[in-house]
Amino acid sequence: MAAKFEVFKDKAGEFRFRLKAANGEIILASEGYKQKASAEHGIESVRHNAPEDARFERKTSHAGKAFFNLKARNGEVIGTSEQYESEAGREKGIEAVKKAAAEAVLHDLTH
């Protein structure tokens, strides 16, 4: 299975996207958008910004778990990772997003 972006509607009626690695694991998830076109624009922003390491904001949760945000050039968060047990796990997640974003196909689950 190849990497893929999925666009879907959440329980609140907002559009979201997630990036799944080839193994099916979610490696990046977006915020909610009012319009589907905005979520699709977010996907293009991921494709554009993921190759640049400086766009990844490395963080630690209050519980001590490592995670990252992918940010656009204007500083807005495009997507957030899951929480990892270690900084090494977070770095692997970042590398997975860099690799998957370029090749991922788009699956529209809103129909």
C-alpha positions in Angstrom: 0.0 0.0 0.0 1.3 3.5 -0.9 1.2 6.5 1.4 -2.0 8.5 1.2 -3.8 11.6 2.3 -7.4 11.1 3.4 -9.9 13.9 3.4 -12.9 13.3 5.7 -15.7 15.0 7.7 -15.5 14.7 11.4 -18.4 14.4 13.9 -18.7 18.2 14.2 -19.1 18.5 10.4 -15.7 19.9 9.8 -13.3 18.7 7.0 -10.0 17.3 8.1 -7.1 15.4 6.5 -4.6 12.9 7.7 -1.5 11.6 6.1 -1.0 7.8 6.4 2.3 6.0 5.8 2.4 3.0 3.5 1.9 0.8 6.6 -1.5 2.5 7.3 -0.3 4.4 10.3 -1.4 8.0 10.7 1.7 10.2 10.7 0.1 13.7 10.5 -3.3 15.0 11.2 -4.9 18.4 10.4 -7.2 20.8 12.3 -10.8 21.1 11.3 -11.8 23.3 8.3 -15.2 24.7 7.5 -14.8 24.0 3.7 -13.4 21.0 1.9 -11.4 23.2 -0.4 -9.5 24.5 2.7 -8.6 21.0 3.7 -7.4 20.3 0.2 -5.3 23.5 0.3 -3.8 22.2 3.6 -2.7 19.0 1.8 -0.9 21.0 -0.9 0.7 23.0 1.9 2.0 19.8 3.5 3.4 18.7 0.1 5.1 22.1 -0.3 6.5 22.5 3.3 7.4 18.9 4.3 10.7 18.8 2.4 12.1 21.7 4.5 13.3 20.5 7.9 13.0 24.0 9.4 9.2 23.7 8.9 9.0 21.0 11.6 8.5 22.3 15.1 9.8 19.7 17.6 7.9 19.8 20.9 7.3 17.9 24.1 3.8 17.4 25.6 3.0 18.1 29.3 3.2 14.3 29.8 6.7 14.2 28.5 5.9 12.7 25.1 7.7 13.9 21.9 5.6 15.2 19.0 5.9 17.7 16.1 3.9 20.3 14.2 4.5 21.0 10.5 4.2 24.7 10.0 3.7 26.8 6.9 6.0 29.6 5.9 3.6 32.1 7.8 4.0 30.1 11.0 0.6 28.5 11.0 0.3 24.8 12.0 -0.7 22.7 9.0 -0.6 19.3 10.8 0.4 17.6 14.1 1.9 14.2 14.7 1.0 11.6 17.2 2.9 11.5 20.5 6.0 9.4 20.6 7.8 7.8 23.5 11.2 9.2 22.5 12.8 12.0 20.5 14.2 9.3 18.2 10.7 8.1 17.4 9.6 11.7 16.7 12.6 12.1 14.3 11.5 8.9 12.5 8.0 10.4 12.2 9.3 13.5 10.7 11.3 11.5 8.1 8.2 9.5 7.3 6.2 12.7 6.6 9.0 14.1 4.4 9.0 10.9 2.4 5.3 10.2 2.3 4.0 13.7 1.5 5.5 13.9 -2.0 4.2 10.5 -3.2 0.9 10.2 -1.3 -2.3 9.9 -3.3 -5.5 11.7 -2.2 -8.5 9.7 -1.1 -11.7 11.6 -0.6 -13.8 10.0 2.1 -16.5 12.7 2.2 -18.8 11.1 -0.4 
